[in-house]
Structure formats: structure tokens, C-alpha cells
Amino acid sequence: MSKHFWPHLLRVALTSLLALVACVSQSFGHARHHGKILGGYFEEWGINYAGYNIADLQKNGVADELTHLIYAFGNVTPTSPPACAIADPVAAYQNSALPSVSGKLYTAPLYGNFGAIQQLKGLHPNLKVLISLGGQAGNVAGFVTAARSPAGRAALASSCIDMFVKGNIAAGVAAPGLFDGFNVDWEFPGAADTQNFTALLKEFRMQLNALAKTTGKKYVLTFDSPASPKKYVNIDLKAAAAVVDFLTIDGYDYAGADDKQTNEASSLYDSAADPMYADARYIDATVRAYLKAGVPAAKYTMGLPLYAVGWTGVANVNHGLYHNATGASPVLLADGSGLCPKPDKTAASPGCDTVLTAGFATYSTIENLTNKYGFTAWYDSARVGATLYNPARGTFYTYDNPAAVAAKTAYIKKNKLGGAYVWALNDDDANASLTKAIAAGLK
């Protein structure tokens, strides 16, 4: 055998190995955040006044970054027997005017967001798509009713699996395998619901496992859990965590526009300068509490906001932080140049910030305000949080910027947490800059 053959063989083998690695890497998409989860909530109603569609996830490249897409919300009805229901059938599967994800026409009778999800999954076969159940106050009665008895729990799990996983969407509308599992978002269990909450999760898991034996597929079960000790106290965190694949744990709204004083809404750490010091209103306190309660670090996914919380009537002291406010910040124009003239979620509000709610602004709008229109940006590296303040308007915002995201993702990796998720994808800018920064930080 020629002495030149072995170097040639080595080059061929190395080339083949690199090609295989590239192929595997491409096959798994950007679900390669060193094993970390990156979830993103998609708001069903966002296609209306926000004008944000499933197709945007493909267009801006964020679908390449997500491991889990979480669709909000499916309803839980307190009927007899309890059942799952589609919140908005037009948006979910009837709207034939939504832009295509793949460039192909949607096939009747499945249109709307569900038709778009089907196309997105065709392009990203490793992307897991979950339906989030509940999420809104109107669904609490449905959860309570279903969870209080074995028959109710069995009926609800069966109904939800039949509708969303088996894909029996409506009469004559079938989409098998549309969803890969559930995110149970019961806001929030009461003191009498503790055991029933865990029992409901166990019923979902049992029925999903039974289905897996017939399909050969693995189904995902998660639940959303609050940051406030006053709310998660009614959940047996260790028992509930043992049943699910991971938890989506809120990492935001530690301060709200209905508070009388400004604060950081999603800070990683505490500060002695904070009037609410030692009140557990920061992420590190939530993480430590959950781990102490028995939630495995690998099942903890940290929620990051793609929106800002804001106040008005704030004095020009300490750039607005920790000071009294007269109320929630007004709804802005999306370009940051002024106020939305008529914020209305039921009618067209062209040019306005798409949250269309006083006290909130999307990250996209915040980017347009940063160091413009009289706003000055500040970054609290000790607490890890960004703020904006306009002394002339007396307006203050708290939010996450790329520096905060970098610190939070470093924390996730250092503490071996499961990953992160964002609320909500349509609040990011057109290029999904903040979501991509989270993805980069997890790698």
C-alpha cells in the first residue's frame, strides 16, 4: 500500500466526519444551546392588532433558535365533563389570509395559526410545539372543576390530547401531531388545589405515556409557575416537578405599573437601596426557593421579558428609580416619537406600540426610545436590569437589554439551569434581536 494512501485516507475520513457533524448540527437546528431549552410564547391574538404571524418566526430566523414554541392559549372549560376548547377558532385554524411560512398555499380546511405551525414544523422537524392551557383568569374555574375528581382529571386530559395532540381540531378539521405536548398554565392554584394540581399533571403524563406507546413519539409536559412566594406556596413544587419535563418559571413582573413606586421588574439580584429589599422580588431569590423546594436545576427554565414596564409622574431623582409615580405610563407610538392617540385593542391603532396597554411597551418600542426623545438609558450591573427615564415627561421604564440578557444567560449556565424562555415573541424587534441574544448566551 502506498505511503501516500494513509494521509489521503485520513483526509477523506476527516472530511466525512466534518460533513457528518455538520449534517447532525443542521438536523438539530439551533436546539444546540449546549442542551439548554429556549422556549418562546406565541400569542394567538397577536396576529390581529400586533400583526405578528407564525411566518415571522421563519422570516426573522428565530425559528432556528427555539427548541420549544409555546402557543398561548387553549381554553379549559368547566363543563360536565371538563374539556379543552379553542379560544379563537378564526385565528387558530380558519383565517385563510395569513402569510405562508413555507411559500406554499395552505391546504383546506386547516388555515390560520395551526396551518402555519404545520408548515413551520415541516421546515423545523426538531422544533417542539406545545399548547399552553389556561393562562387567563377565565380558565381558573375549568382547572378547579376538572382537577377536583379523578373522573374530571381523566376527562380533561383526554379532551386536550384528542384535540391538540391527536389533532381532532373540529368537525372535519384534522391535524394529527400538530402539538407535541402541553404547558399547563393554571393561574393560580388555591390552597385547596395543591394535591389536585399534582394529580392533574400525573393524569396528563399517564395519558401521554400511553399514547407514546402506540405512536413511538415522546410527548412533552410542562407547567408554568409563578415567581411570587404568595402564589407558588399552593403548589407542591417537588411533587409537581417530578411529573413534568421542565417548568416555565416567571422571571418578570416583580414590579408592576399598578405599584405606587418604580422598581426593576426583572432584576437578577437584590439591592439594599431597594425599598422592597429582602422581599424576594428578584430572580435569584426565586431560583434558590425553587431549588430548595426540590425542583431539579435542569428542570428550571427562566422567564425573560421582551417587554418593558413603565410609570409616569416620576420625579427626577436617581433617574426615576425607587420613586413614587402617579400612574402607569401611557401607550406610545411604536417609533417612540409620541403618544398613541387612541389605543384600542378592538380597533385599528396604526403606528402604536402593539401591547396597546398602559404601563407596558414592547422591546421593539423601547429600542426606538433608547437615548432619544429625551430618554436616557441606564444599566444596573449590580442588580442586572436596564431602565429608561425621561425627566421632562416624568416617565420611567424597566426592561431587559442585551447586557441584562448576557448576565442572565451566564447565570443560567453557571447554576446549571435548564434554560430560558421569553414572553412574548411578538414583543421583540423585527429581527428578533433580544431572543437571538438569549440564544447566543445559552451556547
C-alpha positions in Angstrom: 0.0 0.0 0.0 1.4 3.4 -1.0 2.8 5.6 1.8 0.7 8.4 0.3 -2.5 6.4 0.8 -2.8 6.9 4.6 -2.7 10.7 4.5 -5.3 10.6 1.8 -7.5 8.2 3.8 -7.1 10.4 6.8 -8.2 13.4 4.8 -11.2 11.5 3.5 -12.2 10.3 6.9 -11.8 13.8 8.4 -13.9 15.3 5.6 -16.6 12.7 6.2 -16.6 13.3 9.9 -16.9 17.1 9.5 -19.7 16.6 7.0 -21.5 14.2 9.4 -21.1 16.7 12.3 -22.5 19.5 10.0 -25.4 17.3 9.0 -26.3 16.4 12.5 -25.9 20.0 13.6 -28.2 21.2 10.8 -30.6 18.4 11.6 -30.9 19.6 15.2 -31.2 23.2 14.1 -30.3 25.7 16.8 -31.7 23.5 19.6 -28.0 23.2 20.4 -27.6 25.6 23.2 -25.4 23.1 25.0 -28.5 21.1 25.9 -30.4 24.2 27.1 -34.0 24.9 26.5 -35.0 28.1 24.7 -38.8 28.5 24.6 -40.9 31.3 23.2 -44.5 32.1 23.8 -46.6 33.0 20.7 -49.8 34.9 21.4 -52.7 33.6 19.4 -54.3 37.1 19.4 -51.0 38.7 18.2 -52.0 38.2 14.5 -54.7 40.8 15.0 -53.6 44.2 16.3 -49.9 43.3 16.6 -49.8 41.9 13.1 -47.3 39.2 14.1 -47.6 35.8 12.5 -46.0 32.4 12.6 -44.4 33.2 9.3 -42.4 36.0 11.1 -40.7 33.3 13.1 -39.3 31.9 9.9 -38.7 35.2 8.3 -36.6 36.7 11.1 -34.8 33.4 11.8 -35.9 33.0 15.4 -37.4 29.6 14.5 -33.8 28.4 14.0 -33.1 29.3 17.6 -36.0 27.9 19.5 -36.2 24.5 21.0 -39.9 24.9 22.0 -42.6 27.1 20.6 -45.4 27.6 23.2 -48.8 28.6 21.8 -50.9 30.7 24.1 -53.6 29.8 24.9 -56.0 26.8 24.8 -59.1 27.2 27.0 -60.2 24.9 29.8 -63.9 24.8 30.3 -65.8 24.0 33.5 -68.3 21.9 31.6 -69.5 18.5 32.5 -67.3 16.7 31.7 -64.4 19.4 31.7 -62.9 19.9 28.3 -60.3 21.7 26.3 -61.5 24.4 23.8 -60.0 26.6 21.2 -60.1 30.2 22.3 -60.4 31.9 18.9 -61.2 29.4 16.1 -60.8 32.1 13.4 -57.2 32.9 14.5 -56.4 29.2 15.3 -57.5 27.5 12.1 -60.0 29.4 9.9 -58.1 32.5 8.8 -57.1 31.9 5.2 -55.4 35.2 4.8 -52.3 34.7 6.9 -48.9 34.7 5.2 -47.4 31.4 4.3 -44.5 30.1 6.2 -43.0 27.9 3.5 -44.2 29.7 0.5 -46.8 27.1 -0.3 -50.6 27.6 -0.1 -52.4 26.3 3.0 -54.5 23.2 2.5 -58.2 23.3 3.3 -59.6 23.0 5.9 -56.6 23.9 8.1 -55.7 27.6 7.9 -54.8 30.2 10.5 -52.0 29.8 13.0 -52.4 26.0 13.1 -51.9 25.7 9.4 -48.8 27.9 9.7 -47.5 25.8 12.6 -47.8 22.7 10.5 -45.7 24.4 7.8 -43.2 25.6 10.3 -42.7 22.1 11.7 -42.2 20.8 8.2 -39.2 23.2 8.0 -38.0 22.5 11.6 -38.8 18.9 12.4 -36.9 19.1 15.7 -38.9 22.0 17.0 -41.3 21.0 19.8 -44.6 22.9 19.7 -46.7 23.0 22.9 -50.1 24.3 23.6 -50.3 26.4 26.7 -53.6 25.7 28.6 -55.2 28.4 30.6 -53.2 31.5 31.2 -56.2 33.7 31.7 -58.5 34.2 34.7 -61.5 32.8 32.8 -59.9 29.3 32.8 -59.3 29.0 36.6 -62.8 27.6 37.1 -62.2 25.0 34.4 -59.0 23.8 36.2 -60.5 23.7 39.6 -63.6 21.8 38.4 -61.5 19.3 36.4 -58.8 18.7 39.0 -61.0 18.0 42.0 -62.0 14.5 40.9 -60.3 11.5 39.1 -63.1 11.5 36.5 -62.7 15.2 35.9 -58.9 14.9 35.5 -59.2 12.0 33.2 -61.8 13.8 31.0 -59.8 17.0 30.7 -56.6 15.2 29.8 -58.4 13.0 27.3 -60.1 16.0 25.7 -56.9 18.1 25.4 -54.9 15.2 24.0 -57.6 14.4 21.5 -57.9 18.0 20.3 -54.3 19.2 20.2 -52.0 16.1 20.1 -54.2 13.7 18.1 -55.3 16.7 16.1 -59.1 16.4 16.1 -59.4 20.2 16.0 -63.0 20.5 14.9 -65.6 18.6 12.8 -63.9 17.9 9.5 -60.6 19.5 10.6 -57.8 17.2 11.5 -54.1 17.9 12.1 -52.5 14.9 13.8 -49.3 15.7 15.6 -49.8 19.4 15.4 -48.7 19.8 19.0 -46.1 17.8 20.9 -47.5 18.3 24.3 -48.7 20.8 26.9 -47.7 23.7 29.0 -50.2 23.8 31.9 -50.7 27.5 32.9 -53.1 27.4 35.8 -53.1 30.9 37.2 -53.1 30.2 40.1 -53.9 27.1 42.3 -55.6 28.0 45.6 -54.8 26.4 49.0 -57.4 23.7 48.4 -55.9 22.8 45.0 -52.4 21.7 46.0 -52.9 17.9 45.7 -55.3 18.3 42.8 -52.8 20.2 40.8 -50.2 17.5 41.1 -52.8 14.8 40.4 -53.9 16.6 37.2 -50.3 16.7 35.9 -50.0 13.0 36.7 -53.1 12.3 34.7 -51.8 14.2 31.7 -48.5 12.4 32.0 -50.1 9.0 32.3 -52.3 9.5 29.2 -49.4 11.0 27.2 -47.2 8.0 28.1 -50.0 5.6 27.0 -50.3 7.4 23.7 -46.5 7.3 23.2 -46.6 3.5 23.4 -48.8 3.4 20.3 -47.1 6.2 18.3 -43.5 5.8 19.3 -43.2 9.5 19.9 -42.2 11.3 23.1 -44.6 13.9 24.4 -43.6 17.0 26.4 -45.4 18.1 29.6 -44.5 21.3 31.4 -46.2 23.8 33.7 -45.9 27.5 34.2 -45.1 28.5 37.7 -45.1 32.0 39.4 -42.3 34.0 40.8 -44.2 35.2 43.8 -44.0 33.1 47.0 -47.6 34.0 47.8 -48.6 32.2 44.6 -46.3 29.2 44.4 -46.9 28.3 48.0 -50.0 26.4 46.9 -48.0 24.1 44.6 -46.2 21.1 45.8 -43.2 22.0 43.7 -41.1 18.9 44.3 -44.0 16.5 43.5 -45.2 18.5 40.5 -41.7 18.9 39.1 -41.2 15.1 39.2 -44.1 14.6 36.8 -43.0 17.1 34.1 -40.1 17.6 31.7 -39.5 21.2 32.8 -41.1 24.2 34.4 -41.5 27.6 32.8 -40.9 29.9 35.8 -41.8 33.5 35.6 -38.8 35.9 35.8 -40.6 39.1 35.4 -43.4 41.3 36.8 -41.6 41.6 40.2 -42.7 45.2 39.9 -45.8 46.4 38.0 -47.3 49.6 36.8 -50.0 49.4 39.4 -47.4 49.7 42.1 -47.1 53.2 43.6 -43.3 53.3 43.3 -41.0 52.5 40.5 -38.7 49.4 40.7 -36.9 46.9 38.5 -39.4 44.4 37.2 -37.0 41.6 36.2 -33.8 42.0 38.1 -31.5 39.1 38.8 -30.3 40.2 42.2 -31.4 42.4 45.2 -30.1 45.7 46.4 -30.0 47.3 49.8 -31.0 50.5 48.1 -34.3 49.0 47.1 -37.2 50.0 49.4 -38.5 46.5 48.8 -35.2 44.9 49.9 -35.3 41.3 51.2 -38.9 40.9 49.8 -37.8 38.1 47.3 -38.7 40.3 44.3 -35.8 39.2 42.2 -34.9 36.2 40.1 -32.0 34.7 42.2 -34.4 34.5 45.2 -36.9 32.6 43.1 -34.3 30.2 41.8 -33.0 29.5 45.3 -36.5 29.0 46.6 -37.4 26.5 43.8 -34.2 24.5 44.2 -34.6 24.4 47.9 -38.2 23.1 47.4 -36.8 20.2 45.4 -37.1 21.3 41.8 -34.1 19.9 39.9 -32.0 22.7 38.4 -32.1 21.0 35.0 -35.9 21.5 35.0 -35.8 25.2 35.8 -36.3 27.4 32.8 -36.0 31.1 33.5 -38.6 33.5 32.0 -37.2 36.7 30.4 -39.5 39.5 29.3 -39.5 41.0 25.8 -41.4 44.0 27.1 -41.0 46.9 29.5 -43.0 48.0 32.5 -43.5 51.8 32.9 -44.7 54.5 35.1 -45.4 58.2 34.7 -45.4 61.2 37.2 -41.9 60.1 38.4 -39.6 62.7 40.0 -36.2 63.4 38.5 -34.2 61.8 41.3 -31.9 58.7 40.9 -33.0 58.7 37.2 -36.5 57.8 38.3 -35.7 54.5 40.1 -37.3 53.8 43.5 -39.6 56.9 43.4 -43.3 57.5 43.6 -45.4 57.5 40.5 -48.8 58.9 39.7 -49.8 56.0 37.5 -48.9 53.7 34.6 -47.0 55.1 31.6 -49.2 56.0 28.6 -49.3 53.9 25.4 -46.6 55.1 23.0 -46.3 55.3 19.3 -44.1 52.3 18.2 -41.4 54.6 16.8 -41.1 56.3 20.2 -41.9 59.8 18.8 -45.0 60.4 20.9 -48.2 59.0 22.4 -50.7 56.7 20.8 -53.7 58.9 20.0 -56.3 56.2 20.6 -55.1 52.9 22.0 -57.8 50.3 21.3 -57.3 46.5 21.1 -60.7 46.1 19.4 -60.0 48.5 16.6 -57.2 49.6 14.3 -54.5 51.6 16.2 -52.0 52.3 13.4 -48.5 53.2 14.5 -49.0 52.4 18.2 -47.0 50.1 20.4 -48.6 46.7 19.9 -49.1 45.8 23.5 -51.7 48.7 23.5 -51.8 48.7 27.3 -50.9 51.5 29.7 -47.9 50.6 31.7 -46.3 48.4 29.1 -44.1 48.8 26.0 -42.6 46.2 23.6 -38.8 45.8 23.4 -39.2 47.0 19.8 -40.6 50.3 21.0 -38.0 50.6 23.8 -35.2 50.3 21.3 -36.7 53.3 19.5 -36.7 55.3 22.8 -33.2 54.5 23.9 -31.2 57.7 24.3 -33.7 59.5 22.0 -36.8 61.8 22.6 -35.4 62.9 25.9 -35.0 59.3 27.3 -31.7 58.3 28.9 -30.7 54.6 29.3 -29.2 53.3 32.5 -27.9 49.9 33.4 -27.8 48.5 36.9 -24.9 46.0 36.7 -25.3 45.1 40.4 -29.0 44.1 40.2 -28.8 43.3 36.4 -31.5 45.4 34.9 -32.0 48.2 32.4 -34.0 51.3 32.8 -35.0 54.4 30.7 -36.0 57.7 32.1 -37.4 61.0 30.6 -37.3 63.8 33.2 -39.4 66.1 31.0 -42.2 63.5 30.8 -41.5 62.1 34.2 -41.7 58.6 32.5 -39.7 55.6 33.7 -39.3 52.1 32.1 -37.7 48.9 33.4 -36.8 46.1 30.9 -34.1 43.7 29.7 -31.4 44.8 27.3 -28.6 42.8 25.7 -26.3 43.3 28.8 -29.0 42.0 31.1 -29.6 39.0 28.8 -25.9 38.2 28.8 -25.7 38.3 32.6 -28.9 36.1 33.0 -27.8 33.5 30.5 -24.4 33.3 32.2 -26.2 32.8 35.5 -28.3 30.0 33.8 -25.2 28.2 32.7 -23.3 28.7 36.0 -26.2 27.3 38.0 -26.8 24.5 35.5 -30.5 25.6 35.0 -32.5 24.0 32.2 -32.6 27.1 30.0 -34.8 30.1 29.3 -38.0 31.2 27.6 -39.4 34.5 26.5 -42.8 36.2 26.8 -43.7 37.0 24.2 -42.1 36.6 20.7 -44.1 39.4 19.1 -42.7 41.9 21.5 -39.2 41.6 20.1 -38.0 43.8 17.3 -38.3 42.8 13.6 -35.0 40.9 13.7 -35.8 39.1 17.0 -32.6 40.7 18.4 -33.2 40.1 22.0 -34.3 36.5 21.5 -31.3 35.8 19.4 -29.1 37.4 22.1 -30.6 34.9 24.6 -29.8 32.0 22.2 -26.3 33.2 21.8 -25.8 33.5 25.6 -27.0 29.9 26.1 -24.5 28.5 23.7 
